Amino acid sequence: MLVNVFRLVKRGDSVRPLLIQLAGYSYKNLIMESLYKLRHAETKFKKIIVDHDMTKTERAECKRLDTEAKSLADNDTWGDYVYRVRGNPGQIKS
């Protein structure tokens, strides 16, 4: 159920992000779990990117953990482990 929808950038810019506010996490999870269907959609819908709304500190933490996981994967000589960053925004862990 949608609560609020609005653009984040003024008209005239090439890319205009859209912020969609939902009534609860269950609606968000349903949408996020269905995003794989965009891969098989028409060409005009393949450029759509959907992502979690995170603060600057959450984005920086996610990027740091991602870099750390990539460096661990590069330094792994055995190749037995897969290093990934997991969790919801704000609760991300490696």
Helices and strands as residue ranges (DSSP letters): E 2-7, E 18-22, H 25-33, G 35-40, G 43-45, H 56-75
